[in-house]
Amino acid sequence: MSVNDSGSGADLKDWLKDAAINTDQNLRLQYLAGVGLNNYTAADISEEITKFRKFPSDLFIATDSWKASLKQAIGATR
């Protein structure tokens, strides 16, 4: 699974609700990124994010049966 498969911004709204924003006045996240460089938590984070992913049915102009077939083919559960 690639990063692009993680979901839309709307899907991740609840997961990101308490996220810190990196700004020029507060570079805390850049510092933490360096500290966590060798923590190897990317797979854990990706797995957590994909729990919020939903099938993007609004992206496709097709019949409901075609969308259902596509959803099944890619293994989408929601």
Rosetta blueprint (number, residue, H / E / L):
1 M L
2 S L
3 V H
4 N H
5 D H
6 S L
7 G L
8 S L
9 G L
10 A L
11 D L
12 L L
13 K H
14 D H
15 W H
16 L H
17 K L
18 D L
19 A L
20 A L
21 I L
22 N L
23 T E
24 D L
25 Q L
26 N E
27 L L
28 R H
29 L H
30 Q H
31 Y H
32 L H
33 A H
34 G H
35 V H
36 G L
37 L L
38 N L
39 N L
40 Y L
41 T L
42 A H
43 A H
44 D H
45 I H
46 S H
47 E H
48 E H
49 I H
50 T H
51 K L
52 F L
53 R L
54 K L
55 F L
56 P L
57 S H
58 D H
59 L H
60 F L
61 I L
62 A L
63 T L
64 D H
65 S H
66 W H
67 K H
68 A H
69 S H
70 L H
71 K H
72 Q H
73 A H
74 I H
75 G L
76 A L
77 T L
78 R L
